[in-house]
C-alpha cells in the first residue's frame, strides 16, 4: 500500500461507484472517487429519481379529472411546469448533497473533476494531478445515443429534458423503449401533443407482447400518436423557434421539442482505456469477468459501462459485490437471474422472469394464466382502462417462471410478487394464499 496514494480509486460517482466506494471504505480501504458532473450519477441526477417525480406530477391530471366522480368539486385545474421542474430539481439537489455527505462520512476523498486512466495504477485528473491506486474501478455509466442526421443538434436527450424552460406544446419522441414511453406518458398527461416515432414496428421490445400491446392500445386511446417503421431524415429549426421533423416514408411533424430516447451507450469516450490495453466490445462496453475484473488485473468495472443489465439496482449490487470481494474478504458475484423491471408509463407496466414467448421457446410445455380486469377505481371514475396480469407457469413443475402486469401500481405489486418467482414458488403456492380483498394484487392468487 505504501507505494500507492489510495487502495481504491473509483471513476464515476453514480449508483455503482458510490456503493463500491462507500462499502470499500467501510472495510478500511483508503478510497478516492472522481465525478465530473454531480455526485449521484444518472439515476439520481437525471434519470430514475427526477423521472419518477415527473410521473407523479403528471398523474395528477388524471386524478383531478377522476376526482369529480368521487364527489370532489375541483375548479378547472391549471398546471405550472416551472413549479414542478424547480421542486423536482430541488429534490435532486437534496439527494446530491446526501450522497456527497455519505462519501464524506465514510472518509472517501472526492475529486469533483474528470478523471482518466493513465496506467494500470494511475489516474490523471483534469486539474493535471496524477493519483495512484492499487485498484481502479471504472463506474462511468452510460450516455444517451444521439443520432446522426441533418438537424439532430436541435433535439435533446434525457440529460436536458428535466431542465426545459417551458412545457412544449408538441413533442416528438424518437425511440420506443423505456425513456420514450415514460416521457410520452409524462408529456401527454401534462397536456402536450405527443408523437412517438420508432424505427421498428413495436414498443418496449423484451417485455411480454400482450402487455406491450395493452400499453399501446391504452396510449392510442388517450391520444398519443405513433409512427412505426419510421426513420428520421432531418430536423429543421424554423424562424419562430419551432421544429419540423421529417422522416423517410412518413409525413413530417411540427414540434416544439424533439426528444431522443434511442438507447444509452457505455460512457468510455476519452477514458484512456487504450493506455492500458482494455479493448471495448462492439457495443462499446468494457468486458469484465464475473468478479467485475477487466483484462488488466488492477482495473475493474461495474454498472452501465459494462452493458450487462442497464438498471440502477444491478449496478448497486455489482458495486457492493466488488467491494465485498476485494476489501471485505467475501468473494461473491451478482445473480443476474430473474431481475424484475418496470416502465413508469401511464399506466405503468412491470415484469419478472420469462415472457410467454421466451417460456415457450425455452420450456416447450407451459401454462398461461391471466386476469384482464377493470380496477374498481377506474370503474367508478368511468375510466375505460383495463389492467392485464399474466402468469407463465412451467407445465411440468407447476413453477411460476414469469409474471407480467400492466395497470395502476403494477411496479409496486410486482416487486413483492417477484420474491415468490425468484424463490421458485409454484402456481399452487400462489393459489394457497388467501386473497386480500378488495385489491388489484389479489388477482395474483385468483388467476384462472
Ligand atoms: P431502450 O434500449 O429502452 O430503447 C431504445 C429504443 O430506441 C428502442 O425502441 C429501439 O428500437 C430504438 N433504437 C435503438 N437504436 C436506435 C437507433 N440507432 N436509431 C433509432 N432508434 C433506435 O433505450 P432508452 O433510451 O429508452 O433507455 C436506455 C436504458 O436506460 C434502458 O435500456 C434501460 O435499461 C434504462 N432505463 C430504465 C428505466 C426503468 O427501469 N424504468 C427508465 C429509463 C431508462 P427497437 O424497437 O428496434 O428496439
Boltz pocket constraint, residues with backbone or C-beta under 6 A from the ligand:
constraints:
  - pocket:
      binder: B
      contacts: [[A, 147], [A, 174], [A, 175], [A, 176], [A, 177], [A, 178], [A, 179], [A, 180], [A, 182], [A, 198], [A, 199], [A, 200], [A, 201], [A, 202], [A, 203], [A, 204], [A, 205], [A, 260], [A, 261], [A, 262], [A, 263], [A, 264], [A, 309], [A, 310], [A, 311], [A, 341], [A, 342], [A, 343], [A, 344]]
      max_distance: 6.0
